[in-house]
Each structure stands twice: as C-alpha cells, then as structure tokens.
Amino acid sequence: MLLDNAIDASKKSKDKKIVVSVTKEKSNVIFNISNTYKGKLDLDKIGTGFTTKGFGHGYGLRLVNDIMKETNSFEVKNEILDKYYVSKLIIKIERKRKSN
C-alpha cells in the first residue's frame, strides 16, 4: 500500500521520483519510501480515511494504521523531507532465545 501510494503521488508531481531503501538497525528492518508529490500535504490527515481521489478511496493508509494498532511488530512514520513525502515502515524482529 505504501509503495502504491508513492507511485500514484509521484505520477502527479513534476519530478516523478521515488526512492526506496532498506536498512537493518539493531533488531529492526526499515523500509524508507520517499516520493515527490504535487500540492500541499497535511500529515495530520494521512491515514484517517481522508482522500482527494474521490469516493471509494482513502482506505489504504487507514487500513495500514489499523493493522499497526493491533501489533507491536510494525510501526509507520510519515514526514516531509527535502520536498519528498517519506513513509518509514519499521519491522521489529524478535530475536529467538537460545534454549539450553
């Protein structure tokens, strides 16, 4: 869903760019999806079901947020950096304990 939204937003922008990176930090795998966009974004409305696409849209990020509330294994952060909208998906990896 995050990548699909990035593709849609970047298509409407002048520069049409998407940058995806994957890193591992401690016990987390982090996906950063950065994309160009057109117009102004209100980060407070993202993931609430608000959409500018019309009826039948706006449920994807809301669904992502609902899933995040049900588990401690995932976290999503959104921000604007250097004219890019950035979605950061953090996947928390549980380390298995060694049994004796």
Secondary structure, 3 states (H helix, E strand, C coil): CHHHHHHHHHHHCCCCCEEEEEEEECCEEEEEEEECCCCCCCCCCCCCCCCCCCCCCCCHHHHHHHHHHHCCCEEEEEEEECCEEEEEEEEECCCCCCCC
